Amino acid sequence: MRSSNPVFSRRGFSRDNGYAGFNAQQPQAGGPAVGTNPYATGTPYAGDATNPYATNPYAPQDTQLGAPQQARGNVMQQARGNVMTIDDVVSRTAMTLGTVVLTAVLSWLLLPVDPANLGKSYGIAIGAALVALVLSLVQSFKRKPSPALILGYAAFEGVFLGVISAAVSTYIADGVVIQAVLGTMAVFAGVLIAYKMGWIRVNRRFYGFVMAAAMGFMLLMVTNLLFAVFAGGDGLGFRSGGLGILFGVIGIILGACFLALDFKQVEDGVTYGAPREEAWLAAFGLTMTLVWIYLEMLRLLSILQGDD
């Protein structure tokens, strides 16, 4: 089973053994400890209590069972210095989000959205969004994370967000962008606190529910878009009026759920000793989820203020 975000399926840290946290019987953050080594049995990463790297897909071949004890110990000692940490995730997420913010600010300043230039700026924004889509898909299907692809995605996504945000602020509601940013930060902080306190239990059932809801949501949004393109107007009305408010709230809730999945993915990657390069995947996933939440927040606030 792969971890996913609201738009693109992406590979989890568990490689070929499924989503780490869903196959493992370990306590989530804030939960009680179980035994002396909850990762020694019942997980795809640990074959026996004396060698937690026995079937770990991240461990070098020499650390698997059957290798000489001394060789396994030497390689394991070297491998421990190259595993993913929370600091790695934070630093790479900061780089990725910083790239999004930087290019968003530059596009806001350099791509005017006045009536004379709105069409040109919109064209550039749509082109940037398509490039970001392609880069996201390429990264999602790669076996290893590529910092260049991830930062490229962040840069083009920022261009799109900058133009859209400037247009909404200019033509719909001044100040709505700051509100959307603050709302996104509040959702992130709220989900993080709830996850660390153990109020959100991320398991296989949670994953299945979120994925089913997300697929249904995306299907409705694509249908609405097709009706809007070929029939004109607001399509089926899922993005305006009362239904727009309802689906905006649903979109934000789905984004919050995917944040919980992202936090679980990071926790499992750190716990099971994922390679340091996997921190780029964590940053990639968190960035896409936060962009999703921001866009849904911006849309919802625009509808609410546009109806005033």
C-alpha positions in Angstrom: 0.0 0.0 0.0 1.4 3.4 -0.9 1.0 6.6 0.9 -0.7 9.3 -1.2 -1.6 13.0 -1.1 -4.8 14.5 -2.4 -3.7 14.8 -6.0 -0.8 12.4 -6.7 0.0 8.9 -5.5 3.5 8.8 -4.0 5.7 6.1 -2.7 5.9 5.6 1.0 9.0 4.9 3.0 8.2 1.2 3.2 9.4 0.3 -0.3 8.0 -3.1 -1.3 6.7 -4.1 2.1 3.7 -1.8 2.3 3.0 1.3 4.3 5.2 1.0 7.4 2.8 2.0 10.1 -0.1 -0.1 8.8 1.8 -3.3 8.9 3.4 -2.7 12.2 2.0 -3.1 15.7 3.7 -0.1 17.3 2.5 2.8 19.4 1.7 6.1 17.7 3.0 9.3 19.2 1.3 9.8 22.5 0.4 6.1 22.8 1.5 3.7 25.4 4.7 1.6 24.9 4.3 -2.0 24.2 7.1 -4.3 25.6 10.7 -3.4 25.4 11.1 -3.4 21.6 7.8 -2.8 19.8 9.6 -2.9 16.5 11.2 -6.2 17.0 8.3 -8.4 15.8 5.2 -8.0 13.7 6.7 -5.4 11.4 8.1 -5.6 7.9 11.3 -4.1 9.1 12.4 -6.4 11.9 12.8 -10.1 11.8 13.9 -10.8 15.3 14.6 -8.8 18.4 18.4 -9.2 18.2 18.6 -7.8 14.7 16.1 -5.1 13.9 17.6 -4.8 10.5 16.9 -8.4 9.6 14.3 -7.7 6.9 14.5 -3.9 6.9 14.3 -2.9 3.2 16.6 0.0 3.9 19.4 -2.1 5.4 22.4 -2.9 3.2 22.6 -6.5 2.1 25.4 -7.3 4.5 23.1 -6.5 7.4 20.6 -9.2 6.6 20.4 -12.4 8.5 22.9 -14.9 7.3 25.8 -12.5 7.0 28.7 -12.8 9.5 27.9 -11.1 12.7 31.0 -8.9 12.6 30.3 -7.8 9.0 26.7 -7.0 9.9 27.8 -5.0 12.9 30.3 -2.9 10.8 27.8 -2.1 8.1 25.0 -1.4 10.5 27.3 1.0 12.4 28.1 2.9 9.2 24.4 2.9 8.1 23.2 4.5 11.3 25.1 7.7 10.3 23.1 8.0 7.1 19.5 7.6 8.3 16.7 10.1 8.1 16.1 12.3 11.1 13.5 14.9 12.0 16.1 17.6 11.4 16.5 16.4 7.9 12.8 16.5 7.2 12.5 20.0 8.7 15.4 21.4 6.8 14.3 20.0 3.4 10.7 21.0 4.0 11.9 24.5 4.8 13.9 24.6 1.5 10.9 23.3 -0.5 8.3 25.6 1.1 10.8 28.5 0.9 11.1 27.9 -2.8 7.3 28.0 -3.2 7.0 31.2 -1.1 9.9 32.9 -3.0 8.6 32.2 -6.5 5.0 33.1 -5.4 6.2 36.5 -4.1 8.2 37.1 -7.3 5.3 36.1 -9.6 3.0 38.4 -7.6 5.4 41.3 -8.1 6.5 40.6 -11.7 3.3 39.2 -13.3 0.6 42.0 -13.0 -3.0 41.0 -12.9 -4.5 44.3 -14.1 -7.0 44.0 -16.9 -4.4 44.7 -19.6 -2.1 41.9 -18.4 -4.4 39.5 -16.7 -4.7 37.1 -19.7 -1.0 36.9 -20.1 -0.3 36.4 -16.4 -3.0 33.7 -16.3 -1.5 31.9 -19.2 1.9 31.8 -17.5 0.3 30.6 -14.3 -1.5 27.8 -16.1 1.7 26.8 -17.9 3.6 26.8 -14.6 0.9 24.6 -13.0 1.1 22.1 -15.8 4.9 22.0 -15.5 4.5 21.4 -11.8 2.0 18.6 -12.5 4.5 16.9 -14.8 7.4 17.2 -12.4 5.2 15.8 -9.6 4.2 12.8 -11.6 7.8 12.2 -12.7 9.0 12.3 -9.1 6.0 10.1 -7.9 7.1 7.3 -10.2 10.8 7.5 -9.5 12.3 5.0 -7.2 14.5 7.6 -5.6 13.8 11.2 -4.6 15.3 13.8 -6.9 15.9 17.2 -5.1 16.1 18.9 -8.5 12.6 17.6 -9.5 11.1 18.5 -6.0 12.6 22.0 -6.0 11.5 22.5 -9.6 8.0 21.5 -8.7 8.1 23.9 -5.8 9.3 26.8 -8.0 6.6 26.3 -10.7 3.9 25.7 -8.1 4.9 29.0 -6.5 4.5 30.9 -9.8 1.0 29.5 -10.1 0.1 30.3 -6.5 1.5 33.8 -6.8 -0.7 34.7 -9.8 -3.8 33.1 -8.5 -3.4 34.7 -5.1 -2.8 38.2 -6.6 -5.9 37.8 -8.8 -8.1 36.7 -5.9 -6.8 39.6 -3.7 -7.3 42.1 -6.5 -10.7 41.2 -7.8 -12.5 39.3 -5.0 -11.3 40.2 -1.5 -8.3 42.2 -0.4 -6.5 40.5 2.5 -8.0 37.1 1.8 -4.5 35.7 1.0 -3.2 36.5 4.4 -6.2 34.9 5.9 -5.7 31.7 3.8 -2.0 31.5 4.8 -3.0 31.9 8.5 -5.7 29.3 8.1 -3.3 26.9 6.5 -0.8 27.3 9.3 -3.6 26.8 11.8 -4.7 23.5 10.2 -1.1 22.3 10.1 -0.5 23.2 13.8 -3.9 21.7 14.8 -3.3 18.4 13.1 0.3 18.2 14.4 -0.8 18.7 18.0 -3.7 16.2 17.6 -1.3 13.6 16.1 1.3 14.1 18.8 -1.3 13.8 21.5 -2.6 10.6 20.0 -6.1 12.0 19.2 -5.7 11.0 15.5 -5.0 7.3 15.1 -3.5 6.6 11.7 -4.0 3.0 10.7 -5.1 0.9 7.7 -8.7 1.8 8.2 -8.0 5.5 8.4 -5.9 5.3 5.3 -8.6 3.5 3.4 -11.3 5.9 4.4 -9.2 8.9 3.5 -8.3 7.5 0.1 -11.9 6.6 -0.7 -13.1 10.0 0.3 -10.3 11.7 -1.7 -11.1 9.7 -4.9 -14.7 10.6 -4.6 -13.9 14.2 -4.0 -11.6 14.4 -7.0 -14.1 12.6 -9.2 -16.8 15.2 -8.4 -14.4 18.1 -8.9 -13.3 16.8 -12.3 -16.9 16.3 -13.3 -17.7 19.8 -12.2 -14.7 21.1 -14.2 -15.8 19.3 -17.4 -19.4 20.7 -17.1 -17.9 24.2 -16.6 -15.7 23.8 -19.7 -18.3 22.4 -22.1 -21.5 23.9 -20.6 -20.2 27.2 -19.3 -20.9 28.9 -16.0 -20.1 27.2 -12.7 -20.6 23.7 -14.0 -22.6 21.7 -11.4 -22.1 24.4 -8.9 -19.8 22.5 -6.6 -17.4 25.5 -6.4 -19.8 28.3 -5.8 -22.6 29.3 -3.4 -23.6 26.9 -0.6 -22.2 23.8 -2.3 -19.0 25.6 -2.8 -18.7 26.3 0.9 -19.5 22.7 1.7 -17.0 21.3 -0.7 -14.4 23.8 0.4 -14.8 22.6 4.0 -14.6 19.0 2.8 -11.4 19.8 0.9 -9.8 21.3 3.9 -10.7 18.3 6.1 -9.3 16.0 3.5 -6.1 18.0 3.4 -5.9 17.7 7.2 -6.3 14.0 6.9 -3.4 13.8 4.5 -1.3 15.8 6.8 -1.9 13.1 9.4 -0.7 10.5 6.9 2.3 12.6 6.1 3.2 12.8 9.8 2.8 9.1 10.1 5.0 8.5 7.1 7.7 10.8 8.6 7.5 9.1 12.0 7.8 5.6 10.5 10.7 6.7 8.3 12.6 8.0 11.3 11.7 5.0 13.4 12.7 2.4 10.9 15.9 4.1 9.7 14.9 5.3 6.3 17.9 6.6 4.2 18.5 10.3 4.7 17.5 11.0 1.1 14.0 10.0 1.9 13.6 13.3 3.8 13.2 14.9 0.4 10.1 12.7 -0.2 8.7 13.8 3.2 9.3 17.4 2.2 7.7 16.8 -1.2 4.6 15.2 0.4 4.2 17.9 3.0 4.5 20.7 0.5 1.9 19.2 -1.8 -0.5 18.7 1.0 0.0 22.3 2.3 -0.5 23.7 -1.2 -3.8 21.7 -1.4 -5.0 23.1 2.0 -4.0 26.6 1.0 -5.9 26.5 -2.3 -9.0 25.1 -0.6 -8.8 27.7 2.1 -8.4 30.5 -0.4 -11.4 29.2 -2.4 -13.5 28.9 0.7 -12.7 32.4 2.0 -13.2 33.8 -1.5 -16.7 32.4 -1.6 -17.5 33.6 1.9 -16.3 37.1 1.3 -17.7 37.2 -2.2 -21.2 36.6 -0.8 -20.9 39.5 1.7 
